[in-house]
Amino acid sequence: MMITSIFLPPMAKSSGGLAVLLQIAEHLHQAGLPVQLVRRERGRPMLPEESTVPVVDWVDLELDSGHLWLVPEGWTNALAPGLRAGAHCLVYVQNWAYLFSSLPKGVSWRELANTFLAVSRPVAWFIARVLGQPSQVVRPGIDRTLFRPRTRKPEGPLRVAYMSRKNKALAELIQAVFTARNPELATPDRISWMDIHGRSQAEVAEGLNQSHIFLATGFPEGCPLPPLEAMACGCLPVGFAGFGGWEYMRPIAMAAMEALEGTPQQKPWFPVPENPWPGNGLWVPDGDALAAALALEHAMQLWTERGADLAMALQAGQQTADAFDLKAQRSQVLDAWARLGIKTG
């Protein structure tokens, strides 16, 4: 049976992309498929204590035609051992914007003997339109035992969570625009801001449970996790999709928004995947600080009124989060590997 070897970049800190690579490995391992993690540098990245997947250091790596060699898109040079050994090389595109970022000068994807795995349907569409190649889709998964609404939202000021790592200057600009437009709403007794960057998974979940709104400032994105985790914890998300976020994002239809200044929600020009849930957030064009500030105003109005529109949006958020639980991800992984000719049993 073909062995799946997964390349892990030498990152000092964990990231969403790294976490998804580890999730894929765990799903394969638990299904009884041979899999190993390959670290470019000894001891980096640090792996979770609960990980049971075998680990091989780069210097000890041995590949042949019986291996599936999985490499994330930003590390093209790491394909070399697999290409030399005649392994099945699989490039996992976790962010469409980095597909060409590490290609050596003069090298084209069309010249390399590899297939693609995409983190979302928009990314798969991008690959097909740019390179003319199909790709299986394996989305991120979130732990619903951790990311779930556990308590009632706190009384007092509305709390807006955001992640400063995602375009920090733009996040600050959105706050400044909001404050300039709404001095009466921007006081500490009406609104507070919470940066969740740099916190542990448990701390992020706790912070989101204490927040009402999540401001998504990330772009470009392959399939952004923070807005998903926020939905799972009962937040109303507003902000940018980063292109890949349209895998699960659907705009809220609000009659009240028509009566307010503008309707800043985005209508993408590209095909948006169909999903069974209704609107789950207020999504605006990437990089548009004013549109994001307007959407934030609308979100505050929804929380102030606490009517049917808010209840429907929050319920849609739960439906969305359920579709991205670890069980759903495991099913996608095993289906993709079966299509690659690697089956359990």
C-alpha positions as CSV (number, residue, x, y, z in Angstrom):
1,M,0.0,0.0,0.0
2,M,1.3,3.5,-0.9
3,I,2.8,5.4,2.0
4,T,1.8,9.0,2.5
5,S,4.7,11.2,3.5
6,I,3.8,14.8,4.6
7,F,6.4,17.5,4.5
8,L,6.2,19.9,7.5
9,P,7.9,23.3,7.0
10,P,10.4,24.3,9.7
11,M,8.1,26.8,11.4
12,A,8.9,28.1,14.9
13,K,5.2,28.6,15.7
14,S,2.1,26.7,14.8
15,S,-0.2,28.0,12.1
16,G,-3.6,27.1,10.7
17,G,-2.0,25.6,7.6
18,L,0.4,23.5,9.7
19,A,-2.6,22.3,11.9
20,V,-4.4,21.1,8.8
21,L,-1.4,19.1,7.6
22,L,-1.4,17.4,11.1
23,Q,-5.1,16.8,10.9
24,I,-4.8,15.1,7.6
25,A,-2.0,12.9,8.9
26,E,-4.1,11.9,12.0
27,H,-7.1,11.0,9.9
28,L,-5.0,8.8,7.6
29,H,-3.3,7.2,10.6
30,Q,-6.6,6.5,12.4
31,A,-8.0,4.9,9.3
32,G,-5.1,2.5,9.2
33,L,-3.3,4.0,6.2
34,P,0.5,4.2,6.3
35,V,1.5,7.8,6.9
36,Q,4.5,9.7,8.2
37,L,5.4,13.3,9.0
38,V,8.7,14.6,7.6
39,R,10.4,17.5,9.3
40,R,12.8,19.7,7.4
41,E,14.7,20.6,10.5
42,R,15.1,18.3,13.6
43,G,12.7,19.3,16.3
44,R,10.9,21.9,14.1
45,P,8.0,22.3,14.1
46,M,7.1,21.2,17.6
47,L,4.3,18.6,17.4
48,P,1.4,18.1,19.7
49,E,2.0,15.7,22.5
50,E,-1.1,13.7,21.6
51,S,0.2,13.1,18.0
52,T,0.6,9.4,17.2
53,V,1.8,9.7,13.6
54,P,5.4,8.5,13.0
55,V,7.9,11.2,12.4
56,V,10.9,11.2,10.1
57,D,13.6,13.8,9.9
58,W,14.6,15.1,6.5
59,V,18.1,13.6,6.6
60,D,16.6,10.2,7.1
61,L,13.9,10.5,4.4
62,E,13.8,7.7,1.8
63,L,11.2,8.0,-1.0
64,D,10.3,5.8,-3.9
65,S,7.5,5.1,-6.3
66,G,5.5,3.6,-3.5
67,H,5.2,7.0,-1.7
68,L,2.7,9.8,-2.0
69,W,4.8,12.9,-1.2
70,L,2.6,15.8,0.1
71,V,4.0,19.3,0.1
72,P,2.2,22.6,0.8
73,E,2.2,25.1,-2.1
74,G,4.7,27.6,-0.6
75,W,7.5,25.1,-0.5
76,T,8.1,24.0,-4.1
77,N,11.8,23.1,-3.5
78,A,10.6,20.4,-1.1
79,L,9.1,18.6,-4.1
80,A,12.6,17.7,-5.3
81,P,13.1,14.4,-3.3
82,G,9.7,13.1,-4.5
83,L,10.3,14.1,-8.1
84,R,13.8,12.4,-8.1
85,A,12.4,9.3,-6.6
86,G,9.4,9.0,-8.9
87,A,6.9,9.3,-6.0
88,H,3.4,10.6,-6.5
89,C,3.9,14.3,-5.7
90,L,0.8,16.0,-4.4
91,V,0.9,19.8,-3.8
92,Y,-1.6,21.0,-1.2
93,V,-2.7,24.5,-2.1
94,Q,-3.7,26.1,1.1
95,N,-3.6,29.7,-0.2
96,W,-4.1,30.4,-3.9
97,A,-2.0,33.6,-3.6
98,Y,1.1,31.6,-2.8
99,L,0.8,29.1,-5.6
100,F,3.6,30.8,-7.5
101,S,5.5,32.3,-4.6
102,S,8.2,29.7,-4.3
103,L,8.6,28.5,-7.9
104,P,12.3,28.6,-8.9
105,K,13.0,31.1,-11.7
106,G,12.2,29.6,-15.1
107,V,10.2,26.7,-13.7
108,S,6.5,26.2,-14.5
109,W,3.9,24.2,-12.7
110,R,3.0,22.7,-16.0
111,E,6.5,21.2,-16.3
112,L,6.4,19.4,-12.9
113,A,5.1,15.9,-12.4
114,N,2.6,16.6,-9.7
115,T,-1.1,16.8,-9.0
116,F,-3.0,19.3,-6.8
117,L,-5.0,19.1,-3.6
118,A,-7.1,22.3,-2.8
119,V,-8.1,23.6,0.6
120,S,-11.5,24.9,-0.8
121,R,-13.6,24.9,-3.9
122,P,-12.7,28.5,-4.8
123,V,-9.0,27.5,-4.7
124,A,-9.8,24.4,-6.8
125,W,-11.5,26.7,-9.3
126,F,-8.5,29.1,-9.3
127,I,-6.1,26.2,-10.0
128,A,-8.4,25.0,-12.9
129,R,-8.7,28.4,-14.4
130,V,-5.0,29.3,-14.1
131,L,-3.3,25.9,-14.8
132,G,-6.1,23.9,-16.4
133,Q,-5.7,21.1,-13.8
134,P,-8.3,19.5,-11.6
135,S,-7.8,19.0,-7.9
136,Q,-9.5,17.2,-5.0
137,V,-10.7,19.3,-2.1
138,V,-9.8,18.8,1.6
139,R,-11.1,21.6,3.8
140,P,-9.9,22.5,7.3
141,G,-11.6,21.0,10.3
142,I,-12.5,22.6,13.6
143,D,-12.9,20.8,16.9
144,R,-16.6,21.3,17.8
145,T,-16.0,20.2,21.4
146,L,-13.8,23.2,21.8
147,F,-15.3,25.8,19.4
148,R,-19.0,25.9,20.4
149,P,-21.2,28.4,22.2
150,R,-20.9,27.5,25.9
151,T,-22.3,30.5,27.7
152,R,-24.6,33.4,27.1
153,K,-22.9,36.4,25.7
154,P,-21.9,38.9,28.4
155,E,-24.0,42.0,29.1
156,G,-22.5,45.5,28.8
157,P,-20.5,46.7,25.8
158,L,-20.5,44.7,22.6
159,R,-17.2,42.9,22.2
160,V,-15.5,42.7,18.8
161,A,-12.8,40.1,18.4
162,Y,-10.2,40.3,15.7
163,M,-6.8,38.8,14.8
164,S,-4.2,41.5,14.4
165,R,-1.9,39.0,12.5
166,K,-4.3,39.4,9.6
167,N,-3.5,42.8,8.0
168,K,-2.9,44.7,11.3
169,A,-2.8,48.1,9.8
170,L,-6.1,47.6,8.0
171,A,-7.7,46.3,11.2
172,E,-6.6,49.5,12.9
173,L,-7.9,51.6,10.0
174,I,-11.3,49.9,10.2
175,Q,-11.5,50.7,13.9
176,A,-10.5,54.3,13.3
177,V,-13.1,54.7,10.5
178,F,-15.8,53.2,12.7
179,T,-14.8,55.5,15.6
180,A,-14.8,58.6,13.4
181,R,-18.3,57.8,12.0
182,N,-19.8,56.7,15.4
183,P,-18.3,58.7,18.3
184,E,-21.3,57.9,20.4
185,L,-20.9,54.1,19.8
186,A,-17.1,54.0,20.1
187,T,-17.1,54.7,23.9
188,P,-15.9,51.9,26.3
189,D,-19.4,51.4,27.6
190,R,-20.7,50.6,24.1
191,I,-17.9,48.6,22.4
192,S,-14.7,46.9,23.3
193,W,-12.0,45.3,21.1
194,M,-10.3,42.0,21.7
195,D,-7.2,40.8,19.8
196,I,-7.0,37.0,19.8
197,H,-3.7,36.7,18.1
198,G,-1.0,34.7,19.9
199,R,-3.4,32.9,22.2
200,S,-3.8,29.1,22.6
201,Q,-6.7,27.3,21.0
202,A,-8.5,27.1,24.3
203,E,-7.9,30.9,24.9
204,V,-9.1,31.7,21.5
205,A,-12.3,29.7,22.0
206,E,-12.9,31.4,25.4
207,G,-12.3,34.9,23.9
208,L,-14.7,34.2,21.1
209,N,-17.3,32.9,23.5
210,Q,-17.0,36.3,25.3
211,S,-17.4,38.2,22.0
212,H,-20.5,39.2,20.0
213,I,-18.9,40.1,16.7
214,F,-15.8,38.9,14.8
215,L,-14.0,41.3,12.5
216,A,-12.4,39.3,9.7
217,T,-9.5,41.3,8.2
218,G,-7.6,38.5,6.4
219,F,-6.9,38.4,2.7
220,P,-5.9,36.7,0.6
221,E,-7.2,33.4,2.1
222,G,-7.5,29.8,1.0
223,C,-10.2,28.8,3.5
224,P,-9.9,31.1,6.6
225,L,-10.4,29.4,10.0
226,P,-10.9,32.4,12.4
227,P,-14.3,33.4,11.0
228,L,-15.4,29.7,11.2
229,E,-14.2,29.4,14.8
230,A,-16.0,32.6,15.6
231,M,-19.3,31.4,14.1
232,A,-18.9,28.1,16.0
233,C,-18.6,30.2,19.3
234,G,-21.8,32.2,18.5
235,C,-20.2,35.3,17.1
236,L,-21.6,37.3,14.1
237,P,-18.7,37.7,11.7
238,V,-18.2,40.7,9.4
239,G,-15.4,41.6,7.0
240,F,-13.4,40.1,4.2
241,A,-13.6,36.7,2.5
242,G,-10.2,36.7,1.0
243,F,-11.6,34.8,-2.0
244,G,-11.2,31.4,-0.4
245,G,-13.7,32.3,2.4
246,W,-16.5,32.0,-0.2
247,E,-16.2,28.2,0.4
248,Y,-18.6,28.7,3.3
249,M,-19.5,32.4,3.5
250,R,-23.0,33.6,2.6
251,P,-24.2,37.2,3.0
252,I,-27.1,38.0,5.4
253,A,-30.1,39.3,3.6
254,M,-31.4,42.3,5.7
255,A,-34.2,44.5,4.6
256,A,-33.1,47.0,7.2
257,M,-29.7,47.4,5.5
258,E,-31.4,48.9,2.4
259,A,-32.6,51.8,4.5
260,L,-29.2,52.5,6.0
261,E,-26.2,54.1,4.2
262,G,-25.3,51.7,1.4
263,T,-25.4,48.0,1.2
264,P,-21.6,47.2,1.3
265,Q,-21.9,43.4,1.1
266,Q,-19.9,41.9,-1.8
267,K,-21.3,40.2,-4.8
268,P,-18.4,38.1,-6.2
269,W,-17.9,38.0,-10.0
270,F,-16.6,34.4,-9.8
271,P,-18.8,31.4,-9.1
272,V,-19.6,30.9,-5.4
273,P,-20.1,27.3,-4.2
274,E,-23.6,26.3,-3.2
275,N,-24.2,25.6,0.5
276,P,-27.4,24.5,2.4
277,W,-27.3,27.2,5.0
278,P,-28.6,30.8,4.8
279,G,-26.6,34.0,5.3
280,N,-24.0,33.7,8.1
281,G,-22.2,37.0,8.1
282,L,-21.8,40.5,6.6
283,W,-19.1,40.1,3.9
284,V,-17.5,43.1,2.1
285,P,-14.9,43.5,-0.6
286,D,-11.4,42.7,0.5
287,G,-9.4,45.7,1.7
288,D,-12.4,48.0,1.8
289,A,-12.1,49.6,5.2
290,L,-15.2,51.8,4.9
291,A,-17.4,48.9,3.8
292,A,-16.1,46.9,6.8
293,A,-16.9,49.7,9.2
294,L,-20.4,50.0,7.7
295,A,-20.8,46.3,8.1
296,L,-19.7,46.6,11.7
297,E,-22.3,49.2,12.3
298,H,-25.0,46.9,10.9
299,A,-23.8,44.0,13.1
300,M,-24.0,46.2,16.2
301,Q,-27.6,47.1,15.1
302,L,-28.4,43.4,14.9
303,W,-27.1,42.7,18.3
304,T,-28.9,45.7,19.8
305,E,-32.2,44.7,18.3
306,R,-31.6,40.9,18.9
307,G,-34.4,40.1,16.5
308,A,-35.1,37.4,14.0
309,D,-32.3,38.5,11.6
310,L,-29.7,38.0,14.3
311,A,-31.1,34.6,15.4
312,M,-31.2,33.3,11.8
313,A,-27.6,34.5,11.2
314,L,-26.3,32.9,14.4
315,Q,-28.1,29.6,13.6
316,A,-26.6,29.6,10.1
317,G,-23.2,30.0,11.7
318,Q,-23.8,26.9,13.7
319,Q,-24.8,25.0,10.6
320,T,-21.7,26.2,8.9
321,A,-19.4,25.2,11.7
322,D,-21.1,21.7,11.9
323,A,-20.2,21.2,8.2
324,F,-16.6,21.8,9.1
325,D,-16.2,19.5,12.1
326,L,-13.4,16.9,12.2
327,K,-15.7,14.1,11.2
328,A,-16.6,15.9,8.0
329,Q,-12.9,16.6,7.3
330,R,-12.0,13.0,7.9
331,S,-14.6,11.9,5.3
332,Q,-13.1,14.4,2.8
333,V,-9.6,13.2,3.4
334,L,-10.5,9.5,3.0
335,D,-12.5,10.3,-0.1
336,A,-9.7,12.3,-1.7
337,W,-7.2,9.5,-1.0
338,A,-9.5,6.9,-2.4
339,R,-9.8,9.0,-5.6
340,L,-6.0,8.9,-5.6
341,G,-6.1,5.2,-5.5
342,I,-5.3,4.8,-1.8
343,K,-8.1,3.0,0.1
344,T,-8.6,1.7,3.6
345,G,-9.1,-2.0,4.1
